[in-house]
Amino acid sequence: MKLDIGCGIHKRGDIGIDIREDRAVDIIASAEHLPFRDDSFEIAVSYECIGYTEGPEDVIQSLNEGLRVSSAIEIYMWDEPRMLGELLKIPHEIQRAAYVPSWLGTPEEQQEYEEEMEPIDWNFFCKYTYVRR
């Protein structure tokens, strides 16, 4: 099973959590204190959520919680230097890859934007995968 941390209105997993109630949210909870047992999920994902945390300590706590309830967490986000600096201090394996964010609109609009980004700026929209060791 896949856990979507901070799903908002676009759940991309079996279970979606967020701090606000919305149609896609299954459980209202903070990423810093996930209400699940250890190893409850195969993977956790977080799309464009980490940038909204209070600070580096919250990022680290959220990552640790994601890795407590799953063996890996994929973080999709824009390049936010303060947060990325803290993220990269955590032991991890990085699979860095560009992605087109959901807020760009319909799949057709996203495709058009992606084509305009040739070559893709790998330092702007990023995917980081953290694997529990």
C-alpha positions, 0 to 999 in steps of 0.5 A, spaced: 500 500 500 502 507 498 501 513 503 500 520 500 503 525 505 499 531 504 495 529 499 490 535 499 485 534 493 490 530 489 491 523 492 496 519 489 496 513 493 491 508 497 491 512 503 491 520 503 493 524 509 493 532 510 492 537 516 486 539 512 479 536 511 478 535 503 475 530 498 481 526 497 483 526 504 482 519 508 485 521 515 486 528 518 493 528 521 500 531 521 506 528 517 510 529 523 506 524 527 503 519 523 497 515 526 500 508 523 504 502 526 511 501 523 512 498 516 504 499 515 506 501 507 510 499 502 512 506 500 510 513 502 510 519 497 509 527 498 508 531 492 509 539 494 508 538 501 515 539 504 515 546 502 510 548 507 513 545 513 515 550 519 522 549 518 528 544 517 526 540 524 519 539 521 522 536 515 526 531 518 521 529 523 516 528 517 521 524 513 523 520 519 515 518 520 515 517 513 520 512 513 518 509 520 511 507 517 514 505 510 521 502 507 521 508 502 519 515 501 519 519 495 519 527 495 516 531 489 518 538 490 520 544 487 527 546 489 527 550 495 534 551 498 533 551 505 529 545 505 533 541 501 539 543 504 536 540 511 534 534 507 540 532 504 544 531 511 539 525 512 542 518 510 539 516 504 539 514 497 537 519 492 534 518 485 534 525 483 529 526 477 525 532 474 517 532 474 512 536 472 508 539 478 500 538 479 499 545 479 500 546 472 493 544 470 490 538 466 495 533 463 495 536 456 497 543 459 503 539 463 505 536 457 505 542 453 509 545 459 514 539 459 515 540 452 517 548 453 522 546 458 527 542 454 532 541 456 528 540 463 531 544 469 533 538 473 534 543 479 527 546 479 522 540 480 525 534 483 524 527 486 528 525 492 527 518 494 529 516 501 530 509 503 530 506 510 537 503 512 
